[in-house]
Amino acid sequence: MSAATCRMPVDLDGIATTPPDLVAMQPRPGTVPDDFEPVAAITCDPTSARTINADLTASFAEHRWEGDFSGAIAKLNAPSEGSRLDQGTCGIASMVAIPDLWLIDAAGRAIRPSYPVDECKFQRIGGLRAVEALENVGRVDHRVQLRPDGVEQLMGCGTVPALPVAGAGVLVPGDYSVRSSVCRYRFDAAGVAFAGAESLWDSLDPYFEALEPAPPCTSTASAAAGTSLSLLGPEYTAPVPVLIELDGCRRVLVDGFVPVLASPELLALVA
C-alpha cells in the first residue's frame, strides 16, 4: 500500500476523485484491520472550497491529523444497525459531501476506511469527526479547473441561468427545501456572464417564508442568483429551478409558482 495523497485527478464531471490505485485498498465497510495502527490521517476536502470562481477554478485542501486514533477507530469499527422495516419513514439524506479519509501507519501504508450505517442506511461519520478533533499538523492547498457540468453537479445550478416559467403554484413552508448554494450571473448588452458560485453557510429555507406576491414590474435585472428547490414528498421529483433578481424587479422566480418579492435579507444573503 502506498501513502495517501489528495493530489487527485479531475473526472469527467469536473470533480476531484480518489487515486484509483488506493480505491482498491479499502477494507470491508466499517472496519479498520486489527493489525493496522494509524499514526496519522489525511482528510481531503470534498471536491472544492465553498466558492467557484467566474473562470470555473476552485480549490480544495488536504489536511493531516495526528494523535490518539483509538476513539476514531472504535467509531469506524462500530457495527451497522439493522435496516428499518419501513424505509419510507426515514429522513432525506444530507446533500453535504463527506471529506475523503485516509489512515496512515508508521510504515507509510494507507487505507481508506468506510463507515457503518444506521437503520436508514445513512453513514455514521463519528469516526471522521473524531479524527478531525485531533491535532491538525499540516495543510496543502490544491487547485482544480472545473467543467460547466461539474459546477452544476457541485452547486445544483449551472453556468447558464435556468429561466423559470411562472405558474399558479404557491410555496408552502415545510413542503420544500431550498438548496443552500447559488450561482451568480450578470446581464448586459453582450449577453449573460457567469459570475461565480458559492455554497452558503445559512439555510435558504427561512428566507423563502412569508414572501409577498410580486407586483407588476417591467424592469430588467442586471444581476441574478440561481439555485433550486426540492419539493418534499414520498416520491422523488426533479429539483425546481429558482432565479432571484438582485436588482430590477427583485423577484424570486420559481418554475411553476407565482413570483414573489425578495426580502432585503434574502438579497443580502445571495448577492
C-alpha positions as CSV (number, residue, x, y, z in Angstrom):
1,M,0.0,0.0,0.0
2,S,1.3,3.5,-0.8
3,A,0.9,6.7,1.2
4,A,-2.4,8.6,0.7
5,T,-2.5,11.9,-1.1
6,C,-5.1,14.5,-2.2
7,R,-3.2,15.2,-5.4
8,M,-6.3,13.9,-7.3
9,P,-7.2,13.9,-10.9
10,V,-10.4,15.5,-12.1
11,D,-13.0,13.2,-13.5
12,L,-15.3,13.8,-16.5
13,D,-17.7,15.7,-14.3
14,G,-15.0,18.1,-13.2
15,I,-14.9,16.7,-9.6
16,A,-11.7,15.7,-7.8
17,T,-11.6,11.9,-7.2
18,T,-9.5,9.5,-5.3
19,P,-6.5,7.9,-6.9
20,P,-7.6,4.5,-8.4
21,D,-4.6,2.6,-7.0
22,L,-5.8,3.4,-3.5
23,V,-9.5,2.8,-4.0
24,A,-8.9,-1.0,-4.3
25,M,-7.2,-1.0,-0.9
26,Q,-10.4,-0.3,1.1
27,P,-11.1,-2.8,3.9
28,R,-14.6,-4.2,4.2
29,P,-17.1,-1.5,5.1
30,G,-17.0,-0.1,8.6
31,T,-13.7,-1.7,9.7
32,V,-10.0,-0.9,10.3
33,P,-7.9,-4.1,10.4
34,D,-6.7,-5.2,13.8
35,D,-3.1,-5.2,12.6
36,F,-3.2,-1.7,11.2
37,E,-2.1,1.0,13.7
38,P,-2.5,4.5,12.3
39,V,-0.1,7.3,13.3
40,A,-1.6,9.9,11.1
41,A,-4.7,10.6,8.9
42,I,-5.3,12.7,5.8
43,T,-8.7,14.2,5.0
44,C,-9.4,15.7,1.6
45,D,-12.0,18.4,1.4
46,P,-14.8,17.1,-0.8
47,T,-14.3,18.3,-4.4
48,S,-13.7,22.1,-3.8
49,A,-13.9,25.0,-1.4
50,R,-17.2,26.8,-0.9
51,T,-16.5,29.2,-3.8
52,I,-16.2,28.6,-7.5
53,N,-14.7,31.5,-9.4
54,A,-16.0,33.0,-12.6
55,D,-13.3,31.2,-14.6
56,L,-14.5,27.9,-13.2
57,T,-11.5,27.4,-10.9
58,A,-11.9,26.1,-7.4
59,S,-9.6,25.0,-4.6
60,F,-9.6,22.2,-2.1
61,A,-7.4,21.4,0.9
62,E,-5.6,18.4,2.2
63,H,-5.3,18.2,6.0
64,R,-3.0,16.0,8.1
65,W,-4.1,14.9,11.6
66,E,-2.0,13.2,14.3
67,G,-2.8,12.0,17.8
68,D,-4.6,9.1,19.6
69,F,-6.7,7.3,17.0
70,S,-8.3,4.8,19.4
71,G,-11.6,6.7,19.7
72,A,-11.8,7.2,15.9
73,I,-11.2,3.5,15.2
74,A,-13.8,2.5,17.8
75,K,-16.4,4.6,15.9
76,L,-15.2,3.3,12.5
77,N,-15.4,-0.3,13.7
78,A,-18.8,0.1,15.3
79,P,-21.4,-2.3,13.8
80,S,-24.0,-1.1,11.4
81,E,-27.6,-1.0,12.5
82,G,-30.2,-3.3,11.0
83,S,-32.4,-1.8,8.3
84,R,-35.6,-0.1,9.3
85,L,-38.6,-2.1,8.1
86,D,-40.3,1.0,6.7
87,Q,-37.6,2.9,4.8
88,G,-40.2,5.4,3.8
89,T,-40.2,6.8,7.3
90,C,-36.5,7.7,7.0
91,G,-35.5,11.3,6.6
92,I,-33.9,12.8,3.5
93,A,-30.2,12.3,3.1
94,S,-28.0,15.3,3.5
95,M,-26.6,16.9,0.3
96,V,-23.4,17.7,2.1
97,A,-20.4,15.8,0.7
98,I,-18.2,13.9,3.2
99,P,-14.4,14.5,3.1
100,D,-12.3,11.6,2.0
101,L,-10.5,10.0,4.9
102,W,-7.2,8.1,4.8
103,L,-5.4,6.4,7.7
104,I,-1.6,6.0,7.6
105,D,0.6,3.7,9.6
106,A,4.3,4.1,10.7
107,A,5.4,2.3,7.6
108,G,3.7,4.8,5.3
109,R,1.0,2.4,4.3
110,A,-2.5,3.9,3.8
111,I,-6.0,2.6,3.9
112,R,-9.3,4.3,3.2
113,P,-11.9,3.2,5.8
114,S,-15.6,3.4,5.2
115,Y,-18.4,3.9,7.7
116,P,-21.0,1.9,9.5
117,V,-24.6,2.8,8.6
118,D,-27.7,3.5,10.6
119,E,-31.1,1.8,10.2
120,C,-31.9,4.2,7.3
121,K,-28.6,3.3,5.6
122,F,-27.1,6.8,6.3
123,Q,-23.4,6.8,7.0
124,R,-22.4,7.2,10.7
125,I,-19.4,9.5,10.4
126,G,-18.4,9.7,14.1
127,G,-15.0,8.3,13.2
128,L,-14.4,11.1,10.8
129,R,-15.4,13.7,13.3
130,A,-13.1,12.0,15.9
131,V,-10.2,12.3,13.5
132,E,-11.0,16.0,12.9
133,A,-10.9,16.6,16.7
134,L,-7.2,15.6,16.7
135,E,-4.3,17.9,16.1
136,N,-4.2,19.4,12.6
137,V,-0.4,19.3,11.9
138,G,-0.4,20.3,8.2
139,R,-2.4,21.6,5.2
140,V,-1.8,21.5,1.5
141,D,-4.0,23.6,-0.9
142,H,-4.8,22.3,-4.3
143,R,-6.5,24.0,-7.3
144,V,-8.6,22.4,-10.0
145,Q,-10.2,23.6,-13.2
146,L,-13.9,22.6,-13.4
147,R,-16.1,22.0,-16.4
148,P,-19.6,23.5,-16.6
149,D,-21.3,20.2,-15.8
150,G,-19.0,19.9,-12.7
151,V,-20.3,23.3,-11.5
152,E,-23.9,22.1,-11.8
153,Q,-23.2,18.8,-10.0
154,L,-21.4,20.6,-7.1
155,M,-23.8,23.5,-6.7
156,G,-27.1,22.4,-8.2
157,C,-27.1,25.4,-10.6
158,G,-25.2,26.0,-13.8
159,T,-23.0,28.4,-15.6
160,V,-26.0,29.4,-17.7
161,P,-29.1,30.5,-15.7
162,A,-32.3,28.5,-15.8
163,L,-35.2,30.7,-16.7
164,P,-38.2,29.6,-14.5
165,V,-41.7,29.9,-16.0
166,A,-44.3,31.4,-13.7
167,G,-47.3,29.3,-12.7
168,A,-50.1,29.2,-10.3
169,G,-48.4,27.3,-7.5
170,V,-47.9,28.8,-4.0
171,L,-44.9,27.8,-1.9
172,V,-45.9,26.3,1.5
173,P,-43.3,26.3,4.2
174,G,-42.4,22.7,5.1
175,D,-43.3,21.4,1.7
176,Y,-40.0,22.2,0.1
177,S,-36.3,22.5,0.7
178,V,-34.1,25.1,-1.0
179,R,-30.5,24.2,-1.9
180,S,-28.1,26.3,0.1
181,S,-25.8,27.3,-2.8
182,V,-26.1,29.9,-5.5
183,C,-24.7,30.7,-8.9
184,R,-24.4,34.3,-9.8
185,Y,-25.0,35.9,-13.2
186,R,-24.5,39.3,-14.9
187,F,-26.7,40.5,-17.7
188,D,-25.7,43.2,-20.2
189,A,-25.9,44.0,-23.9
190,A,-23.3,41.3,-24.7
191,G,-25.5,38.6,-23.0
192,V,-25.2,36.6,-19.8
193,A,-21.9,36.1,-17.9
194,F,-21.3,33.6,-15.2
195,A,-20.0,35.4,-12.1
196,G,-19.1,32.5,-9.9
197,A,-20.9,30.3,-7.4
198,E,-20.9,29.8,-3.6
199,S,-22.1,27.3,-1.1
200,L,-23.8,29.3,1.7
201,W,-23.4,28.9,5.4
202,D,-27.0,29.6,6.1
203,S,-30.0,27.6,5.0
204,L,-32.1,29.4,2.5
205,D,-35.4,27.9,3.6
206,P,-36.3,30.5,6.3
207,Y,-35.6,33.3,3.8
208,F,-38.3,31.9,1.4
209,E,-41.1,32.0,4.0
210,A,-43.8,34.7,4.1
211,L,-42.6,36.4,0.9
212,E,-45.3,38.5,-0.7
213,P,-46.5,38.1,-4.3
214,A,-44.5,40.3,-6.6
215,P,-46.4,43.4,-8.0
216,P,-46.4,44.0,-11.8
217,C,-43.0,45.2,-12.9
218,T,-41.2,45.6,-16.3
219,S,-37.7,46.4,-15.0
220,T,-34.9,44.3,-16.3
221,A,-32.4,42.8,-13.8
222,S,-28.7,43.3,-14.5
223,A,-27.7,40.7,-11.9
224,A,-29.3,37.5,-10.5
225,A,-28.6,34.5,-8.4
226,G,-29.7,31.0,-9.3
227,T,-30.4,28.0,-7.2
228,S,-33.0,25.2,-7.0
229,L,-35.5,23.7,-4.6
230,S,-36.8,20.3,-4.0
231,L,-40.5,19.5,-3.3
232,L,-40.8,17.2,-0.3
233,G,-42.9,14.1,-0.6
234,P,-42.9,10.3,-0.6
235,E,-41.5,10.2,-4.2
236,Y,-38.5,11.9,-5.7
237,T,-39.1,14.8,-8.0
238,A,-36.5,16.7,-10.0
239,P,-35.2,19.9,-8.5
240,V,-37.2,23.0,-9.4
241,P,-35.1,26.0,-10.9
242,V,-35.1,29.2,-8.9
243,L,-33.9,32.6,-10.1
244,I,-33.5,35.6,-7.7
245,E,-33.3,39.0,-9.3
246,L,-30.7,41.1,-7.4
247,D,-32.0,44.4,-8.9
248,G,-34.7,45.4,-11.2
249,C,-38.0,43.9,-10.1
250,R,-36.2,41.9,-7.3
251,R,-38.4,38.9,-7.7
252,V,-38.0,35.3,-6.7
253,L,-38.9,33.3,-9.7
254,V,-39.7,29.6,-9.1
255,D,-40.6,27.4,-12.0
256,G,-44.3,26.7,-11.9
257,F,-45.1,29.1,-9.0
258,V,-46.4,32.6,-8.5
259,P,-43.4,35.1,-8.5
260,V,-42.8,36.6,-5.1
261,L,-40.9,39.7,-3.9
262,A,-37.4,39.0,-2.5
263,S,-36.8,40.4,1.0
264,P,-33.8,42.6,1.7
265,E,-32.4,39.9,4.0
266,L,-32.6,37.3,1.2
267,L,-31.0,39.7,-1.3
268,A,-28.2,40.4,1.1
269,L,-27.5,36.7,1.6
270,V,-27.3,35.7,-2.1
271,A,-25.9,38.8,-3.6
